[in-house]
Amino acid sequence: MAQLIPPAPRICPTCDGFASVAVTLGGRDARGHLRTITANCPACKGTGTTRRTREGARA
C-alpha cells in the first residue's frame, strides 16, 4: 500500500525559513539578563512559510 506523504511546506524566500530572530539591545538589565527584542520577517509575518491562496475563490 502506498504511503501518502504531504507536500513540503513552501519556505519563505525572504527569510529562508528563519522567520523570527532575537536581537540584543546591548547591555543587561538590573537582574543581569540580556535585553533582547524579537524581529519577525515582514514577508511571511513570522511563520517561515508562504501560503498561496486563490483570491476570489469560495471556501
N, C-alpha and C positions, 0 to 999 in steps of 0.2 A: 504494500500500500504506500502510495506517495505521501510524503510529509509536505504540508503546505507551510511555507516559510513566508512570513510577512515581509513586504518590501522594506529595505533600509530607509530610515528617515533621511530627508534631504537636509544636508548640513548647510548652514548659512554661509554664503560665500564671503561675507564681510568679515566675520569673526572666526571662521573655520571651526565652529562648534564650541569655542571658548567664549561663551556669551556674557559671563559676569566675572569681574576681576575685583580684587581688593587692593586699593591704592593707599599707601601710607601717607599721612599728612606730615610726618616728621615729628620727632619728639614723642614723649609719653605723657599720659595723664597723671593725676596725683597718686593713683594706685599702682603705677608702673606699667599699665597696659599700653600697647601701641595704638595710636589714634588712626583709624582707617575709615575709608568710605567705600561703598560698593558702586561700581560703574557697570551699567548694562549696555549691551550692543544696541544702538538705535535702530538698526535694520530689522532684527528679529525680536527686539524688546526683551532680551534676556533668556530666550528659550533655546537658542543654539540651532534651531531648525527652521526651515522655511516651509510654509504651507501654501499650496496653490489652491485657491478657491475660484470657482467659476462665478463671476458676478452675474447677477440676474437669474441664477438658477434657483428653482424652487426646491426647498428642502422637504 
